[in-house]
Amino acid sequence: MLIYGRNATGKTNLGKALLDISVSILGGIRYLREGAFLNADSTEQAASFSYEFSFDNQSLIYRYTKHFDKELKTEELIIDGKRIYQCDFEKNKFEFENLEYIHAETANIDRYLQAMQVDYEDEMQESKLPFLRWIISNVALDNDSILIKLSSYVRRMRMFTVGNGLRRTPRIINDVFFELLEEERQLRDLESFLNEMGIACKLVLKKLPDGQRELYFLHDKLVPFYDNASSGTLTLVDLYKKLIPKGVEPSLLYLDEFDAFYHYEMAEKVIRFFKKRYPKCQVIMTSHNTNLMTNRLMRPDCLFILSRVGTLTALCNATERELREGHNLEKMYISGEFDKYE
């Protein structure tokens, strides 16, 4: 998917919402209390999340609601149309009627309920532990359990906002990256990645007299990489550093403003790279680059517009015309064909 939208329509927030199950439910990381969570003009006291997954012909629906202060309010798991459990933390009501359906009938529910009574003095600690995370961590589930498949998928969801603090990467993070690049194969892989993106260069890693490492462009004279690379090159390396060397194929990638520093040809190469490198990964990108709005890269039903009121509409549904391969989608967009959906 490639998502377009005017500034401040919520493209970044959409990514945060999609990744919430990974971060706050199974990841166990609390967002800081500062910052918006619900729409500031909303009369709702809680935000609702609903995820639907399909694993080997089994369907799984996971729903939960969270208060404005990010405290969990309710939680529900449904598999193949059967409700496995339901928790209402606000009313202190819990129903675990179908745990045997996922072979988790041996779960020590009393221990979980005791955890709900713990008094947390630290406001960053969770007082409402998601039962989904607890059951995955505390019950010996079968290897082919749908919950194990869910956990594997969710923990491999990633979101990157490109370009933040490129030249101010903490030394310790670069040290870990440089330690990885000491392996010749990994250094050549980074070099090949940059070459494939259209940046013709050769790289060398040197150890300085003080024991620290430094990355250079290889010329007749060595040129310090981070002091001289362009913003686009630094963005590519930042993306590579966060993703490629991890060795784990992501299940979902949300690349926010992924081409903010790229020439349009490089942006196209990045899209083709991810389609080739991660053929089984769901990739969602946001952009303002209308050059990418072309049938050469994606079908119209994979190009979306995020409106100022929060609707997400595919280009094929944003016009009364029957879009064909010969249509110039960029020209249609600029001329206002899809304005009512922005």
N, C-alpha and C positions, 0 to 999 in steps of 0.2 A: 504494500500500500504506500502511496505517496499522497500526503495530506497538504493542502494549501489552505490559507486563511489569512485574513488581515492581522496586523499586529494586535496583540492583547485579546485575541478571540478565545484563547485557552488551549493552544496546541501543546504547550509544556504541561499544563495541568491534566490534559488527557493522558499523557504518558505516565504521570504520577499516579493517576487513578488506576490505570491498567496494571501498574506494578505494585499496587497497594497490597495485594495478596502475598506477593513475594517479600515485600519489605516488612510490613507490620504484622502479618498473620503467621507465615511460616518462617520468616527471617527473624522475627522478634525484635525489630528495631523500631523504637518509638520516634515518630517525627517530633521535632521541637514544638513546644506549645505555641511559640510565636509563629505567625504566618497564617495565611488563609487556608481553610480546609473546606468549609461550605461556602457557597455564594453568600457574600455579605448582605445581600438584600433578601435572602431566602427566609421564609417563615418556618421552614422545617427545623426541627431540633436535632435531627440525625441524618446522616447520609447513608444511602443504601447501595450496596455493592452486590452484583450477581454475576457469577462466572459459570459458563457452561463448557464442559470439556467432553471429548469423545476419545476413548482409549479402547482399541480393539473391539469395536462394536458395542462397547458399554458407554452409557451416558452418565455424566456426573454433573450435578448442579450444586454449587456452593454459594450460599448467600449469607450476608451479615450486614448489620447496621452499626454505625459509629456516631457517637455524640460529637458536638462541636469541639469538645476538648480532646477528641480522638479516643475516648474511652469506648470499649466495645459494649454494645447494647444488646444485640441479638445475634444468633448464629444458627445456621441450619444446613444440613447435608442431605442431598437426595441422590440416590443411585438407581438408575433404571426405573425411575418413577416412584421408588419406595423411599419414604423418609427414614433415614437412619437414626438421626437424633435432632433435637431442637433445644437451644438454650436461650433463656430470657434472663440476662444478668441483672436487669433492672428490677424485675419482679421476683428474682431468685427462684425461677421455675426451670426445671431441667427434665427432659424426656429422652431416654436412651433405649427406646423400645425395640430397635432392630439392629443392634450391634452384631448379632450372630450372622447377619447377611454379609458382613465383611470379615467374618471370622475373628471378631474382636470381643466376643462375649466374656472373655477372661479379664477384661480391663477392670482395674480396681477403681471403680467410680467414686467410692468413698474418699480415696486419697485425692482424687481430682477436686471433689467438692470441698475438702479441707483446705486445699490451696486457695479456694475462692474466699476463705475467711481470714487470710493473712492480712495483717495491717501493714501497708506499705507507706513508710515515711517519706521516701524519696519519690518526688512527683514524676520522675522519669521512669520509675518501675511500673510494670503492669499489675494492676489489681484484678483484671479480668483476663485470665489466660485463655486464648482460643483453644477449644476442645480439639479441633482438628490438629493443631500442632502437638498437643499433649498426647493424643492417641497414637500419632505417628512416631513419637519419641519414646513412648512407654509401653507399647504393645508389640509383641513379636508377630508381626504381620507376614503373610506369605510373600515370597519374592515376586509373585505375579499379581499381588494385590493391587487393586485400582488406586488405593491410597499411596502406595509406593510409586506408581506411575505418575500420579498427580504431584507428589513431592519432587520427583525428579524433574518434571517439566517446570514447575513453579520456581524451583531453586536455580534454574538456568535461564530465567527471564532477566534481561538486561536493559537498562536505559542509559543513554549517553547524551548529555547536552554538550555539543561540540564547541570548543574554543574558549572555555572558561579558564583563565589563569594560565595560558600556555607557557609564558616565559617565566612564571613564578612557581614552577613545580618544585616542591620541597626536595632538598638534596637527598634525603634518605630514600625517597621514592625513585629518584633517578639512579641512586646507587644500586637498588634492587634490579632495576631495568638493565643497567650496565653490567651487572654481574651475570645476568642472563645472556647478554650479547657477547660475553667472553667466549661462549661456545660459537665457534666459527660458523656452524650451520645456521644458527639463529641470526647472526649478524648478516649473513648472505640472504637470509629470508627477508629481513627488513629491507635490505638494499634492493632485492628483487621486487618487493611490494612497491617501493617508491618508483622504481623504473617502470613497473606496470601501470602506475598512475600517471606516467608521463614526465616524471622528474628524473632526468638522466644524471646519475651520480654514482660515485663509489665511496664506500664508508670504511673507516678504520677506527678501532678502539685502542686507546693508548692508556698505559698506567703511568701516572705522574709520580714525581719523586716523593710526594707526601703520601703515596699509596692509593690516592683516589684515582678513579677512572674518568676519562673524557672521550666523547665521541667527536670525530672529525670528518669533514669532507676530504677525500684523498685527492690532492693535486700535487704539483711540484713542491708547494708549501702546504702544510696541513692547515685547514681552515676550521676553527671551532664551530661545531654544528649548531648548537643552541643559540650562539651569539649572531649567527649569520643566516640561518634558514628563514625563508619567508613564512608569513602567517599560515598560508595554505599547507606548506610542508610540515610545519609544526603541528597543525591540526591533524594531518594524516598520521604522523608519528604518535600523537596523543591517542588517536583511535586505535592504532596498531598495538600500542603499549597496554591499553586497557582490555583488549579483546583477543588478539591473535595468539600470544604466547601462553594463554591460560591452559590450553590443551583440552578444554571442555567445550563441545559444540553448543552454542546457545539454542534455546528452544524458541525464544522470542526476542527480537531486538527492536528497541524504540530509539531511533536516531533523530534527536531533536535538532532542527536547523543544521542538518548534517553537512550542507554545502556552503556554510556561511562565508568561508574564505576561499572557495574553489572557483576556478574558471569553469564555464559550463561543460567543456569537454572532459575535464577532470571529474566533475560531478557525475557525468554519464559513466565514466570508467569505474567510479566507486560503486555505483548501482550494479553494474555488470559483475564487478568483483564479488559482491556479497551474494548475488544470485548464483554465481558459480561456486564460491567457497562454501556456502551454507545452503545447499538445495533443499534441506528439510526444515529450515528455520523460517518462522513467520517474521518477516521484516517490515516494520512500519517506519517511514521516514516523513519528516515535515520539511517544507521548503517554501521559499518565495520565488524560486527560479523557474519562470514559465518556460524556459527552453527545454525543461525536462518533461513538459506536458505534451508528450508525443507518443504516437502508436509504436514508434521504434523501440521504446523501452517498456511500456506498460499498456495494457488494454484500458479503455475508458472506465470499465467497472473496477479498476484498481487505483484510479485517480479520484481523490475525494476533496470536497470543500467543507471546511469547518466554519459554520456561520457564527455571527456574534451572539446568537441566542442558543448556541450549543448543539445545533443539528449537524449531523455528518451525512453528506449526500454525495453519491458517486456521480461522475460527470454524465454517465449514460442516463441517469435519472433526473438530471438537472436541466434537461432541455426536451422540447417536444420533437426535435429532429431524431431521426434514426442515425446514430453516429456510425460512420464507415471508416475504413482504414485510410481513405484518401482525405478525410477531413483534417484541417489544420486546427488542432485543439487549442494551441497557444493563441492563435489569432482570434478564435471564437471567444476565449476567456477574456482577452484584452478588450475586445469590442463590446463586452458586456452581456454576452449570451447567458452567462450563469449568475448574473448580478443578484437576482432575487434569492439566491441560496447562500449569499455571503453575509 
